Amino acid sequence: MHPTPLQRALAEAPDKARAQAARPDEEFFVFKLGDLTLAVTSGHVREVARLTPLTPLPRAPSFLLGVVGNRGQVMPVIDLLRFLQQGESKVVRGARIFVGESNGLLVAFLSDAVIGLRRIFVADKLPPPAGGGAATEFLMGVVQHRELGTVSLLDLPKVLQSARATVVRR
């Protein structure tokens, strides 16, 4: 008995597990902020929520918008555009935040739009652009994505560490 064309194609197809191992990837949480499309390693994102009433803090750096309550915890809200010196976010009703976590520190970040989780191949990462200003110090790299265009990969632990150091110095 001769194999059908489907059976022949399945027998000749490469093993899927082997094909995936050849191109390792990482999962990133992708969001929009102003004209930027940013991504952080998904392991550093705890949740996405609506922005609840914001309580401003006196004498805080301009990137620290204030604090919000979320699930019984009070956490600072950071405007990444101001932090990265790329402009400033507009706080609008119904805005979204995502809760970032690193070394036990929880911080809420303002976002204009949440795109969601995307897998990015490690081999597709490019180094941060030279001469990109202060923001490049917080980038792990950039990726050209077919749907999203240029996606900047943020080093969230480094952002949190630097933001915390700035606040503590004041």
C-alpha positions in Angstrom: 0.0 0.0 0.0 1.4 3.4 -1.0 1.4 6.3 1.5 -1.0 9.2 0.7 0.4 12.6 -0.2 -0.4 13.9 3.3 1.4 11.0 5.0 4.4 11.6 2.7 4.4 15.3 3.6 4.2 14.6 7.3 7.1 12.1 7.1 9.3 14.6 5.3 8.4 17.6 7.5 11.1 18.7 9.9 10.6 17.9 13.6 8.8 20.9 15.2 10.7 20.6 18.5 14.0 20.7 16.6 12.9 23.7 14.5 12.0 25.7 17.6 15.2 24.9 19.4 17.1 26.3 16.4 15.5 29.8 16.9 15.2 30.6 20.6 12.8 33.3 21.5 11.7 35.3 24.5 8.3 36.6 25.5 7.8 40.3 25.9 4.9 42.5 27.0 4.4 45.2 24.3 2.7 48.5 24.8 2.4 52.0 23.1 3.5 55.2 24.8 3.2 58.3 22.6 4.9 57.6 19.3 7.0 54.7 20.9 6.3 51.0 20.8 8.0 49.6 23.9 8.4 46.1 25.3 9.6 44.6 28.6 10.3 41.0 29.4 7.0 39.4 30.4 8.4 38.0 33.6 8.7 41.5 35.0 5.0 42.3 34.4 2.6 41.4 37.1 -0.7 42.7 35.7 -2.5 45.3 33.6 -5.2 47.5 35.2 -7.1 50.7 34.7 -5.6 53.8 36.3 -7.4 54.6 39.5 -7.4 58.0 41.2 -3.9 59.3 41.4 -2.5 61.0 44.5 0.3 63.5 43.6 3.4 63.6 45.8 5.0 66.9 46.8 8.7 67.5 45.7 8.7 64.3 43.6 10.7 64.1 40.4 8.6 65.1 37.3 8.5 61.5 36.0 6.8 60.3 39.3 3.2 61.2 38.7 2.0 60.1 42.1 0.8 57.0 43.8 -2.2 54.7 43.3 -3.8 51.9 45.3 -4.0 48.5 43.6 -5.2 45.3 45.3 -4.5 46.8 48.7 -1.0 48.1 47.9 0.1 51.6 47.3 2.5 52.0 44.4 4.2 54.8 42.6 3.2 55.6 39.0 5.9 56.5 36.5 5.6 58.3 33.2 8.2 56.5 31.1 8.1 59.2 28.4 9.3 61.8 31.0 11.8 59.3 32.6 13.3 58.5 29.2 13.3 62.3 28.3 11.0 61.6 25.2 8.2 64.0 26.1 5.3 63.5 28.5 2.3 61.2 28.7 -1.3 62.5 28.8 -3.2 61.1 31.8 -6.7 60.5 30.4 -9.7 58.9 32.0 -9.7 55.1 31.5 -5.9 55.0 30.9 -4.1 51.8 31.5 -1.2 51.0 33.7 0.9 47.9 33.9 2.5 46.8 37.2 6.2 46.1 36.8 8.1 44.1 39.3 11.8 43.6 40.0 13.7 42.6 43.2 10.5 42.9 45.2 9.8 46.5 44.0 6.3 47.1 42.5 5.8 50.1 40.3 2.9 51.1 38.0 3.7 52.5 34.5 1.4 54.6 32.4 0.6 53.3 28.9 -1.4 54.7 26.0 -2.3 51.3 24.6 -1.6 47.7 25.6 -0.7 45.5 22.6 -0.1 42.3 24.6 2.4 39.5 24.7 4.7 38.8 21.7 7.4 36.2 21.2 10.6 37.8 19.8 13.4 35.8 18.4 16.7 36.4 20.2 18.5 36.5 16.8 16.3 39.4 15.7 17.4 41.7 18.5 19.6 44.6 17.3 21.8 46.7 19.6 20.3 50.1 20.8 20.9 52.9 18.3 24.1 54.9 18.9 23.5 58.5 19.8 19.9 57.9 20.9 20.2 60.1 24.0 19.6 59.2 27.6 17.0 56.6 26.7 19.4 54.2 25.1 21.1 53.5 28.4 17.8 51.7 29.5 17.4 49.7 26.3 18.4 46.0 25.8 18.0 46.5 22.1 15.5 47.1 19.3 13.5 44.8 17.0 12.0 45.4 13.7 8.6 43.7 13.9 6.5 43.1 10.8 3.2 44.3 12.4 4.5 46.8 15.0 7.4 48.5 13.3 10.4 49.4 15.5 10.0 48.0 19.1 12.3 49.2 21.8 13.2 46.5 24.4 13.4 48.2 27.8 15.5 46.8 30.6 12.8 47.2 33.3 15.0 46.3 36.3 17.5 49.0 35.2 14.7 51.5 34.8 13.3 50.7 38.3 16.8 50.8 39.9 17.6 54.2 38.3 14.1 55.7 39.1 14.4 54.5 42.7 17.9 56.0 43.1 16.7 59.3 41.7 13.7 59.4 44.2 15.9 58.4 47.2 18.5 61.1 46.3 15.8 63.8 46.6 
